Amino acid sequence: MKQQLETIRASALEALSQVASAEELEALRVRVLGKKGELTAVLKMMGGLSAEERPVMGQLANSVRAEIEQHLESRKAELKARMLEAKLKAEALDVTVPGTKPKQGHRHPMNIALDEVKDVFVGMGFDIVDGPEVELSDYNFTKLNTPEGHPARDHSDTFYLTEDDSVLLRTQTSPMQIRVMETRKPPIRIFAPGRVYRKDEVDATHSPMFHQMEGLVVDKGITMTDLKGCLEQMVKALYGADAVVRFRPHHFPFTEPSCEVDVQCFECHGAGCRTCKGEGWIELLGAGMVHPKVLAGCGIDPDEYSGFAFGVGLERMAMRRFAISDMRLIFENDVRFLEQF
């Protein structure tokens, strides 16, 4: 038995010196010291020894086990240190290698156009305001002199959110006129950009979600001449002094008189093409003098004050600004398109 224990000791120590991984080390431990290992098998034979031999062999067996376990732990620490060194070497970062320069983004063409328009109106003394996209029908229609039954309130044009049609996705930024006039006293001069929603079919110049910019001026002595001068200054500031603008009579429930403002098509220069649907002009905005009923409904005396309002389609302004012939390009986020700006 003594010879067997010495053989196990020598064999285990020799094997330990050859172990190259944690898996091999664990397999060796199980083979030598496990429940069915070599050392355990020898210890089971101690029952056949005499009373004098048993403590001597027990002490020797414990000594062999302790020595093997000590070398196992030592070898385990060596393997762990070696593995850590190899891992650190593999993950080493060469800080002298030139980095990859990040690709710098830029503003979307529509935001460029919006910022330019903001600059124009801030320069004229307008305040920038914001309002909710989920709006009440009272503000979107009723207080803008658009009563129940008016075609503009039809379900085919409007995204209603409640069964009683009292809440909707705003169809225009005009509700900001009411919200400002209810909370401010004249003189008022505000500019309100934002998203609006209508049930339009998608084509080169229409989208169910688009952006408008609402302008409102209320003060004593405001006339249609002030409106025309303001809008002409905006168009020429954005598109150049040679930009061609026309004003057409129109009707809006919340303005009287009303007009629509067109800019000459940048694709065909008035000859007619797909972009302008053969008309030679692109509708840019609607405008007019604030209806006296709208002023009175907001607590402003229409006999003392007058005002004008306008709503600008931002996508169409961006199309005119950058000669974009199809509105869908603005929303598709095609990098090949956006990289041009």
N, C-alpha and C positions, 0 to 999 in steps of 0.2 A: 504493500500500500504506500509505503514511504517512497518507493521508486516511482509509483504512478503519480503521486503528488508532485515530485520533482520534475517528472516528464511534462505534466500539465503546465507547471510554472514556466519551464524553458520554452515549450511550444507556444504558449500564450504571449510571452515577451517577444519572441521572434516574430510572431504574426503581427503584433502591435507595431513593430518597426516597419512593416510593409504596408500597413493600412494607408489608403490614399484619400478616403472620403468618410463623411459622417455615417453614410449608409453601411459601409464596410465595417466601421468601428462598432456599430450597433449589432450587426450580424455576429461579430466576434464575441461580443459580450454575452449574447444569448447562447452561443455555442459552448462557451466555457462556464459562465456563471448562472445561466438560466435554470429554470425548474427541472428541465430535462438535460441540462448541460453536463459537461465532462466532470467538473468538480463535484456536482451534486450526486452523480452516479457513484463516485468513489466514496463519498460520505455515507451513502446508504449501506455500504459494506462494513461500517464500523461496528454494527451489531454483532459481528462474528469475532470481534477481538476480545482479548482477555481484559480484566479490570485494570491491570497495570498498563497495557498498551493503549487503551482507549483514550486517556487524557493526553498522552504524548502525541498520538495521531491527530486528536482534535486540535491541539495547539498548533501543530504543523499545518493542518488544513486551513485554520484561521489565518495563519501567517501568509500562506500562499494566496488566499482570497484577498487579503488586505493589500498585498503587493501588486496583484493583478489590477485591483480596483484603482490603486494609486496611479499605476501606469496608464490605465484607461482614461482617467480624468486629465492626466498630463497630456496625453495624446489628443484628447478631445479639445483642450485649450489650444494646442498647436494648430490643429486643423481649422478651428474657428478663426484664429488670427490669420492664417493663410488665405482662407476664403474671403475675409474682410479686405485684405490687401488686394486680392485679385479683383474684387468688386469695385473698390475705389479706383484701381488702375483703369478698369474698363469704363467707369463713369467719369473719368477725369475730363475737365473742361479746359480747353486751351483758350485762355482769355485773350491771346494775341491774334486769334483768327478774326478777320473782319466780320462784323455782324451783317445780317440781311436788313437792308433799309426798308422800313415799313412803307407800304403804299399809302400815300396821303389822299384822303378823301376831299370832297369839296361840296359846296351847297348844290342842292337840286335846282334845276332851271326854274322851277315854279317858285322856289323860295328866293331865288335871285330877283325875279320879277316882283315878288311881294315886297322885298326889302327896298327895291327902287321906288315902288309906289308909296311905301311908308315914308321914305325920305322926302318925296314930293309934298305930301300932305302935312307932315310934321313941319316942313319948311313954311307952310302956309298957316301954321298955328293950330292944327288939328290935334286932338288928344286921341290916343289909341285905346280902345276899350274892347272888352270880350264879353261873350254871353253864352248861355247854354245851347247845346245842339238838340237836346231833348226839350221840346218847348211846349207851352200851353197853346191850344187853339185860339184862346182869347188874344194872346200876344201875336201869334203868327197870322191871324186873320181878322177877328172881330174888331179889335182896337185899331186895326189898319183899314177900317172902313170896308171890310170884305165880309158881308153878312152870311148867315146860313143860306144854303142853296146857290151860292155863287159858284160858277164853274171852276174857279181856282181851288175850291175845297173838295173837288171830286176825288173819289177813292182811286180813280185811274191815274191820278197825278201825285198823290200824297201817301206817305208811309205813316199811317195811324198806328198807335201803340195800344190804344184802349178801345173797348167796344163802343163807348159813347163818343168817340172821336175827340175827346178833350185833350189828349196828349199825343204828340206826333214828333217825328224827326223834322226839324224846321226846313221849310222849303225855300227860305230866303234869310238873309241877315237883317231884313227890315224890322223884325221884332226889337232889335237893339234901339231903333228910333224911339219906340214906346218906353222901353225900360230906362233910357237916358232922360227922356222928357218928363217922366214921372218922378225922377229923383233929382233933377237939376233945374235950375232956373236959367232963362236966357240971360246973356248970350251963350249959345251952345255951338260947339264946333267939334264933332267927333268923327272918328274913322274906325270901323269895326270889321276886321277880316275874320273869316271862319268857314268851316265846312257846312254845306247844305245838301239836301237830299230831295230828289224828285224821280218819279217813275219814267225816266227817259230811256229810250232804246240806245244802246251803245253804237256810236258811229264816229266819224272823223271829228265831229264838233260837239258831241253830246255824251253825257255819262250820268248814271243814276246818283253818283256822289261827285260833287265838284266843289269848288271854292268861290265864294263871293267876298266882296269888300264893300261894306255899307258906309256911305258918307252922309252926314247930316249937319246942316247949318241953320240955326234959328236965331233971329235977332230983329231989331227994328229996321225996316226999309230994305229987306232982302228982296231982290227981283230975279226974273228969269235971266237977265243979263249977267248977274253974278254967277248963276249956275253955268252958263255957257262959257264965261271967262275962266272959271275954275277948271272945267273939264277940258277945255282946249289947252290950257297950260299943262295939265297932267299928260295929255296925249303927246304933245310936242316935247315935253321933258323926257318922256320914255322912248319915243320913236323918232325923234328928230324934228327939226323945224319944217321939213318938207312933208311931214305926215298929213294925209288928207282925211278930214273928218266931215261927217254930215249929221245933221239933226233931223229926225223925222217925227211928225206928230204921232202920238200913240195914246193909249189909255191905261192907267193904273188906278185902282180904287183909292189908293192913299195919296195920290198927287193930282193936282189940277192947276194949270195944264200939265200934261205929261209929254215925254218925248223918248225916243230911242236914239242912241248914238252909235253910228257905224264908223269903222275905219276901213279904208280901201284895202282890198285883198293883197297880201304881200306876195302871193304866188303868181297871180295874173295881172296885177296892177289895174284891176277894173274890167278886164276883158271877159272874165267868167271862166271858172275851172271847177274841179271836183271839190276843192277845199271850201270854196264859197258857194258851192252848188249852183254855179253859173250866174250868180248875181253880181259878182265883181266887188261886193262889200261883205264884211264880216261884222255881225252885230257884236258890239262891245259891251254896252251897258244900257240900262233903263234909268230914267231920271225924271224929275219934275218938281214943281212947287208943292210943298207939303199941304195936303188938303186941310181946309179950315176945321172940318169935323174931327180930324186927327189931332190937331192942336188943342181944340177945345176939350176933347176927351182926356187929354193929359194935363188939364188945368192951366193951359196957356191961352191967353186972350188973343184970338185971331184978328181982332180989330187993331190990336197994338203991335203984334208980332207976326212975322212971316218967315218962311224958310224954304230951303230946297233940300232934296235928298236924291241919292243915286246909288245904284247897285252895280258893281263891276264884276264881271266874270274873270277870275284870276287865270284860269287855264287859257282862255282866249287871249288874254294879255301876254302870257308867256309865249303862246304860239306866234303872235305878231312880233314879239320882241326877238325871238330866236329863229324865226322862219320855220317853225314846226308845222308840218302840213296835216298831222293826224293826232288828235288829242289822246288816243289810246297809248301812244308812245310815252306820255307823261306818267301813266299809271303802271306800265308793264315792268318797270325796273330792269330793263335790258341794259346790262353794263356797257355794251357796245354803243348804245345810244347816250347813256349818261356820261361816258368818258369824254364826249365831245364838248362838254361845258366846263 
